[in-house]
């Protein structure tokens, strides 16, 4: 039984997003004086963004977590070790991704909700894989995470 390993979103990025949301709420408040409908819409929109950012920071779910039964991937279904096919790093359109492969991609896709399934299919059209995590969401290099996942399974 191995100890669980988890990678969380960098806290500094969350604070930057909180700061940007607060600034945009303030700008929208000033815009309310000149163009009330636009200002109110901005306050509502950026207020909702701020609420989502704070809720995510308080919930503190890992981006990727390795446990005895398999891999938890943020916003993807749990992938058991028996269905895991390997992890690699892939570059697409200048963006670096941690890509996880399922042994049976069709079965893994079938467990996703319709919107997540469509999103995964669009990503799969750009690069091979079943689950995709932007390297920007990880606190360490995507290559380190892929190596740790593969070492965990012996893949």
Helices and strands as residue ranges (DSSP letters): E 5-7, H 11-34, H 36-59, E 64-67, E 70-73, E 79-80, E 84-92, E 95-102, H 105-110, H 114-126, E 131-134, G 135-137, H 142-153
